[in-house]
């Protein structure tokens, strides 16, 4: 299967702190991959490098075979949907204006925007009327649905999610895990999702990349990590995950 995203010997440091050691990693088109590890392990840094928010100290990032660089970053970001924890919505804009912001900037027609928003409301299961409200008056789950709509507005082939459910209460998080998994399966996009919860990673299935101290410790499916841990840290990380048992059963 073709690679949608590739990192070749990519590294990133801040002063003496190594956020990401030289990493070579490929993400197959149409697949869901979960980046997981403890806080500070490098997973969010890796995602920011892919979306072009930061530049690597060494190596190169390729999106659909094209090297991500300063002069093409804005254009290539239009082919990516990016969702962060708690949505990252602009508080001074209504939910609907948040969703349509980039489409309006790119001068898409009002008819196109209205049609696309109606499609996305059905996809993420949010009432169209909620889009007239401002982010502060929406629930956490609604904000994440609106943020997902914004990320999907231009129908990008690549979807990047950085701890998208981390700030939600357990019941809402459980419901959105199921909904997101269904959406991923329906859209067949390349999805790269960051989480610290192995149960959540197991639920979404696909490939898992476990990081520690900016390095890839092991990658594979959840069964690979459980039955063939690459080193003692993998087994210790799995044991520390109280949600793994429920997450694994839900993933089946």
C-alpha angles and dihedrals in degrees: 000000000000120000116248094186130018132183116196116196090325118175137172132191135176107208107304093344115099106212093176127012118213103300132185112194137155130201118203120228114260094014131115116231125184122209110206139174144106122306110288095022093122102257096120091042088055091051093048089052090054093049091046098241089127131023125233122248089219139004128028141269119221124197113195088341095308120114112243108234141158094266096052102031096100093049093047093048087063086066092055132070114210125196124181134189113294090009102275091235121169105254095211093057128073117247090256093050089050090054096047098038099105094038090054091047089053089049098242111172121265090240092054091048094048092048093048093048091051090052092050094047088058092045097052094033101238125139112252089230091064089069091073090064127088121245095254090061094051126088119247091257092050092050090054091048090051091047090052090050090053091050091050097041096103092038094242119193092225126059121190121190123185111197089320095174101033097104096048129102114256097257094049090044091053092050094047092048088061093044094048092049089052091048092049091051092048097048100041092212128151104262127192112184128184121209140148092212116092091193089059091046091051091049093056091048122194120095124345124204114196115201133191128179091350095308133106107246098179140343132195139084122319091261090057092054093045099045101029110029110186093219139355092271090066092056091044091051091050092049090053092057107093091181094055096092094054093037093053093048091050091050092059 
